[in-house]
Amino acid sequence: MKIIPIIPFLALFLAATPVCAVTLPGIPQFIDEMVAKHKFKRAELEKVFEVAQEVPAVIDAISKPPTSKPWLEYRANFVNPQRIKMGLAFWHKYRNTLRRAEQKYGVPQDIIVAVIGVETIYGQDAGNFRTLDALTTLAFEYPQRADFFRSELENFLLLAREQQFDLLSIRGSYAGALGIPQFMPSSYRVYAVDFNGNRRINLLGEERDAIGSVANFLKVFGWNSDASEFSHTSDGGKHPHKGAAFEIPPVAVQAQVSEQVCAGDITTPRTLAAWSDAGIVPGENLPDNLVARLIDFTVGEGKEFWLVFNNFDVITRYNNSDYYAMTVFQLAEALKEARKPHPRKAIRRAPL
């Protein structure tokens, strides 16, 4: 990645053809705020927005997100042989870094790999929208979430100043997400970490920083790696659910649902004991005091039900979608399964 200071890249702006984004309502006020709050130079920002482009394709993309597809179609884009194969190679290449991230933050290696796999195919596809254009378009032409994207545009300009990015070269998703782990600019500034020890945080091109940053993000938002708190009842005694010991808190488990269930409230989180009383039983033996939500996915002509726990909801902080979190979980499970050693077939010798 080419890095140049914020002042010299203005020469590139002067050479660019002005486009209509500079005339979007709200930009003059935004410039005023950036000057007052963050001491930007007005002339500098005016030239930034003379070059920023309004991109209709950004509005089209955010209006039709991948999660609008049917579940099985959405899932197939991410949980497939190619992504599993590439994920195994990524895991092997960065196995020491992943192990260190798991030890430091408590987030399993398979989850870290799966997040990066879902987000950018392990860094292979970080998006091709110029981030300046995407965020400018959304901040001033997408009223449904204008406040959010104005904040992200603000953070992007601050990030560029802090990291001395070349604003015209930074590309990412249609929503302005950046780099290998697709962090929004505000998350980049707060949760990204220098995990390779070179005293610089680089999520755009450094896989080790991306690994540590994903783990840090999930940990900050409440990833629970301590199974011991679920192994006892509230009165201090051993929980009566026989054989329910587990090494790490679960993310999700498929549920067996009785036919008469789908009446009444099935969306409020409750303990597994309460779900069992309602006719919904986890497919694995887990402590009855675990709290879960019930979600469902359309599969063919029927539905598939899952009980999902705290760590599942933490994944939704990365992308607020049950589709997304379940895809990360299922890709992680597929990667773990693919890494298991398979016993060699016995060699059959010809008789002497």
FENKA-V361830 format. One record per backbone hydrogen bond with DSSP energy under -1.0 kcal/mol. CO is the residue of the C=O (numbers start at 0). NH is the residue of the N-H. If there is no record, write none. Layout:
CO_NH + CO_NH
//
This chain:
4_8 + 6_9 + 7_10 + 8_12 + 9_13 + 10_14 + 12_15 + 18_21 + 19_22 + 20_23 + 23_26 + 25_29 + 26_30 + 27_31 + 28_32 + 29_33 + 30_34 + 31_35 + 32_36 + 33_37 + 33_39 + 34_38 + 40_44 + 41_45 + 42_46 + 43_47 + 44_48 + 47_51 + 49_18 + 54_57 + 55_59 + 56_60 + 57_61 + 58_62 + 64_67 + 65_68 + 69_73 + 70_74 + 71_75 + 73_76 + 74_77 + 74_78 + 77_79 + 79_83 + 80_84 + 81_85 + 82_86 + 83_87 + 84_88 + 85_89 + 86_90 + 87_91 + 88_92 + 89_93 + 91_94 + 93_97 + 94_98 + 95_99 + 96_100 + 97_101 + 98_102 + 99_103 + 100_104 + 101_105 + 107_111 + 108_112 + 109_113 + 110_114 + 111_115 + 112_116 + 113_117 + 114_118 + 115_119 + 115_121 + 116_120 + 119_124 + 128_171 + 129_133 + 130_134 + 131_135 + 132_136 + 133_137 + 134_138 + 135_139 + 136_140 + 141_144 + 144_148 + 145_149 + 146_150 + 147_151 + 148_152 + 149_153 + 150_154 + 151_155 + 152_156 + 153_157 + 154_158 + 155_159 + 156_160 + 157_161 + 158_162 + 159_163 + 159_164 + 165_168 + 169_130 + 171_128 + 172_175 + 176_172 + 177_182 + 182_177 + 183_187 + 184_188 + 185_189 + 186_190 + 192_194 + 201_205 + 202_179 + 205_209 + 206_210 + 207_211 + 208_212 + 209_213 + 210_214 + 211_215 + 212_216 + 213_217 + 214_218 + 215_219 + 216_220 + 217_222 + 218_221 + 226_229 + 227_230 + 230_238 + 232_235 + 236_232 + 239_241 + 240_243 + 250_308 + 252_306 + 253_282 + 255_280 + 257_260 + 260_262 + 269_291 + 270_274 + 271_275 + 272_276 + 273_277 + 274_279 + 275_278 + 278_257 + 280_255 + 286_289 + 287_272 + 289_271 + 291_269 + 292_307 + 294_305 + 296_303 + 298_301 + 301_298 + 303_296 + 304_254 + 305_294 + 306_252 + 307_292 + 308_312 + 309_313 + 310_314 + 311_315 + 313_316 + 314_317 + 314_318 + 318_320 + 320_324 + 321_325 + 322_326 + 323_327 + 324_328 + 325_329 + 326_330 + 327_331 + 328_332 + 329_333 + 330_334 + 331_335 + 332_336 + 333_337 + 334_338
//
